[in-house]
Amino acid sequence: MAQPMQADVLVCGGGVAGAMAAVAAGRRGARVLLLERYGFLGGNATAGAVAQFNSWQTAGGRRVVAGLAQEVVERLRAYGAAAAHEVFVMSTGHRMDRVEYAPEVLKLVLDDMATEAGVQLLLHASLLDVEREGRRIARARALTKGGVVEIRPRVVVDASGDMDAMQKAGAAFLPLGNDESLQPATMMFRFGPIDFERLDALPPAELAALARRGYEAGALARAALHVARDPFSQDGWFNISRLAVDATDALALGRAEVEGRRQAWRAAQYLREQVPGCAAGRLLAFGTQVGVRETRRVQGDHVLTAGDLLAPAAFEDAIAAGAYPIDIHPAAGGELEYAALGDDHAYQIPYRSLCPAGLDNALVAGRGISATHQALAAVRVMTISMAVGQAAGTAAAMTAAGDNAVRGVQAGALRAALRETGAILA
Ligand SMILES: Cc1cc2nc3c(=O)[nH]c(=O)nc-3n(C[C@H](O)[C@H](O)[C@H](O)COP(=O)(O)OP(=O)(O)OC[C@H]3O[C@@H](n4cnc5c(N)ncnc54)[C@H](O)[C@@H]3O)c2cc1C
């Protein structure tokens, strides 16, 4: 085995949360190693082809997410690869906003941001195991084409979505509650060309009826025809399939990939045959992998709950804000559980939800933070994941520059550093 690699901050997983964590830490001068199993960054945002960043503002239009996430959008726009910020009304009546983008170009943007921040990319590398010394992660090993690589980090940010580093470190995880199951995964697919003028002219009630008919006929796995437009073409990325799976179970995940492609194919036929504006379209691509909404959630110093979001708690250690509603896709059935929020309703995420219990030199970011199933159903979106990633990376760099203990970071100093870099915290 080659010499161990040294890093101030090791970020495991290069989804949007990990990428922002790495960039934030790199910009503060930390030596950052970003470990990612694919050859590109983005996770669900690129490999999963989600294609729209949702919820930058409250229903009434108050901005709650900016910082590095906003920079991502500006850089996408510089490539011509992000649509205008758009506000629309959901079938539930809730006002929502989004930015559609080209997932392939997001790979370039994340490459640019990471390399400019001096982040060392260890791509095509899967986390193999981590070794603890008491309450610290002393070593991590990754499996690469060239063999096993050992990394000796001062601080670890687990942004692997599935919280693989935490699992290998023996961290505690939150259970699912009664009557809960993991949110389903979805195989996104690209379809086109679409006559969007015709499709958009359909009254919402008619579109909803078409979706319901497709669901009842077994052509659609959910009663929805959600599409994010590709900024470069007349194609769209459709979010229609629904796969009940624990994505940390390799065999089950493989079955979900197969079933996801089948569901997407059937949905594409329905689009062609039944949906106005789609007759000339073809299924052009699947996501590189099924998009995964939820797997492991870490037990942290604070467990963010639906109550914290709905009667919004003001946290002294708030490191990010959000306004995306609690949006639960049941594993079976066509409907969404969607708790719309009031016009000026926003909520906060505390630093303590990024601090895994029992570990002194680790933080978590993205869809595995310490949150209940219901709370994660809101804070998992990419806007908020990026904001949390920025906070985790900033805190990790501060930790590595200080006494190497994540709980030694002063909330006031962290919040000030985040505000200085454009983040919104309330
Ligand atoms: C189908 C679907 C639709 C969605 N729709 C929207 C939407 O419209 N708008 C919105 O804003 N959000 C949406 N979301 C939510 C959002 O996409 C995710 O919650 C968010 O992208 C999570 O980011 P993350 O960085 O935490 O995790 P991930 O995107 O899961 O990234 C984890 C990264 O870690 C890597 N990794 C994992 N394990 C290892 C390992 N062992 N070794 C090395 N690397 C590893 C992965 O390859 C990946 O790059 C949707 C999600 C899904 C699945």
The ligand as an SDF file (V2000), in Angstrom:
LIG
                    3D

 53 58  0  0  0  0  0  0  0  0999 V2000
  -35.9100   11.2340   -7.0840 C   0  0  0  0  0  0  0  0  0  0  0  0
  -35.5590   12.4000   -6.2310 C   0  0  0  0  0  0  0  0  0  0  0  0
  -36.1460   13.6260   -6.4880 C   0  0  0  0  0  0  0  0  0  0  0  0
  -35.7740   14.7290   -5.7560 C   0  0  0  0  0  0  0  0  0  0  0  0
  -36.3060   15.9430   -6.0880 N   0  0  0  0  0  0  0  0  0  0  0  0
  -35.7470   17.0530   -5.5810 C   0  0  0  0  0  0  0  0  0  0  0  0
  -36.0760   18.3160   -6.1340 C   0  0  0  0  0  0  0  0  0  0  0  0
  -36.9040   18.4130   -7.0180 O   0  0  0  0  0  0  0  0  0  0  0  0
  -35.4280   19.4060   -5.6480 N   0  0  0  0  0  0  0  0  0  0  0  0
  -34.4970   19.3120   -4.6470 C   0  0  0  0  0  0  0  0  0  0  0  0
  -33.9140   20.3430   -4.2870 O   0  0  0  0  0  0  0  0  0  0  0  0
  -34.1920   18.1250   -4.0750 N   0  0  0  0  0  0  0  0  0  0  0  0
  -34.7780   16.9970   -4.5400 C   0  0  0  0  0  0  0  0  0  0  0  0
  -34.4460   15.7730   -4.0410 N   0  0  0  0  0  0  0  0  0  0  0  0
  -33.5890   15.6640   -2.8310 C   0  0  0  0  0  0  0  0  0  0  0  0
  -32.1160   15.7930   -3.1170 C   0  0  0  0  0  0  0  0  0  0  0  0
  -31.7860   15.4320   -4.4280 O   0  0  0  0  0  0  0  0  0  0  0  0
  -31.2430   14.9810   -2.1520 C   0  0  0  0  0  0  0  0  0  0  0  0
  -31.7590   14.8990   -0.8740 O   0  0  0  0  0  0  0  0  0  0  0  0
  -29.8490   15.6120   -2.0930 C   0  0  0  0  0  0  0  0  0  0  0  0
  -29.3330   15.6360   -3.4060 O   0  0  0  0  0  0  0  0  0  0  0  0
  -28.9630   14.8580   -1.1230 C   0  0  0  0  0  0  0  0  0  0  0  0
  -27.6270   15.2650   -1.2970 O   0  0  0  0  0  0  0  0  0  0  0  0
  -26.4500   14.5800   -0.4760 P   0  0  0  0  0  0  0  0  0  0  0  0
  -25.2060   15.2310   -0.9580 O   0  0  0  0  0  0  0  0  0  0  0  0
  -26.7600   14.5920    0.9650 O   0  0  0  0  0  0  0  0  0  0  0  0
  -26.4960   13.0210   -0.8600 O   0  0  0  0  0  0  0  0  0  0  0  0
  -26.2800   12.2530   -2.2140 P   0  0  0  0  0  0  0  0  0  0  0  0
  -26.7770   13.0220   -3.3590 O   0  0  0  0  0  0  0  0  0  0  0  0
  -26.8440   10.9010   -1.9790 O   0  0  0  0  0  0  0  0  0  0  0  0
  -24.7010   12.1700   -2.3500 O   0  0  0  0  0  0  0  0  0  0  0  0
  -23.9040   11.2160   -1.6780 C   0  0  0  0  0  0  0  0  0  0  0  0
  -22.6020   11.0660   -2.4330 C   0  0  0  0  0  0  0  0  0  0  0  0
  -21.7500   10.1690   -1.7460 O   0  0  0  0  0  0  0  0  0  0  0  0
  -21.2280    9.1900   -2.6340 C   0  0  0  0  0  0  0  0  0  0  0  0
  -21.0120    7.9800   -1.8530 N   0  0  0  0  0  0  0  0  0  0  0  0
  -21.9500    7.2630   -1.1880 C   0  0  0  0  0  0  0  0  0  0  0  0
  -21.3840    6.2460   -0.5440 N   0  0  0  0  0  0  0  0  0  0  0  0
  -20.0640    6.2950   -0.8050 C   0  0  0  0  0  0  0  0  0  0  0  0
  -18.9610    5.4960   -0.4060 C   0  0  0  0  0  0  0  0  0  0  0  0
  -19.1230    4.4520    0.4060 N   0  0  0  0  0  0  0  0  0  0  0  0
  -17.7360    5.8290   -0.8630 N   0  0  0  0  0  0  0  0  0  0  0  0
  -17.5670    6.9010   -1.6900 C   0  0  0  0  0  0  0  0  0  0  0  0
  -18.5940    7.7080   -2.0860 N   0  0  0  0  0  0  0  0  0  0  0  0
  -19.8250    7.4020   -1.6330 C   0  0  0  0  0  0  0  0  0  0  0  0
  -22.3120    9.0490   -3.6900 C   0  0  0  0  0  0  0  0  0  0  0  0
  -21.8030    8.5420   -4.9130 O   0  0  0  0  0  0  0  0  0  0  0  0
  -22.8040   10.4890   -3.8240 C   0  0  0  0  0  0  0  0  0  0  0  0
  -22.0510   11.2340   -4.7490 O   0  0  0  0  0  0  0  0  0  0  0  0
  -34.8240   14.6220   -4.7130 C   0  0  0  0  0  0  0  0  0  0  0  0
  -34.2600   13.3750   -4.4420 C   0  0  0  0  0  0  0  0  0  0  0  0
  -34.6160   12.2770   -5.1810 C   0  0  0  0  0  0  0  0  0  0  0  0
  -33.9580   10.9730   -4.9000 C   0  0  0  0  0  0  0  0  0  0  0  0
  1  2  1  0
  2  3  1  0
  2 52  2  0
  3  4  2  0
  4  5  1  0
  4 50  1  0
  5  6  2  0
  6  7  1  0
  6 13  1  0
  7  8  2  0
  7  9  1  0
  9 10  1  0
 10 11  2  0
 10 12  1  0
 12 13  2  0
 13 14  1  0
 14 15  1  0
 14 50  1  0
 15 16  1  0
 16 17  1  0
 16 18  1  0
 18 19  1  0
 18 20  1  0
 20 21  1  0
 20 22  1  0
 22 23  1  0
 23 24  1  0
 24 25  2  0
 24 26  1  0
 24 27  1  0
 27 28  1  0
 28 29  2  0
 28 30  1  0
 28 31  1  0
 31 32  1  0
 32 33  1  0
 33 34  1  0
 33 48  1  0
 34 35  1  0
 35 36  1  0
 35 46  1  0
 36 37  1  0
 36 45  1  0
 37 38  2  0
 38 39  1  0
 39 40  1  0
 39 45  2  0
 40 41  1  0
 40 42  2  0
 42 43  1  0
 43 44  2  0
 44 45  1  0
 46 47  1  0
 46 48  1  0
 48 49  1  0
 50 51  2  0
 51 52  1  0
 52 53  1  0
M  END
$$$$
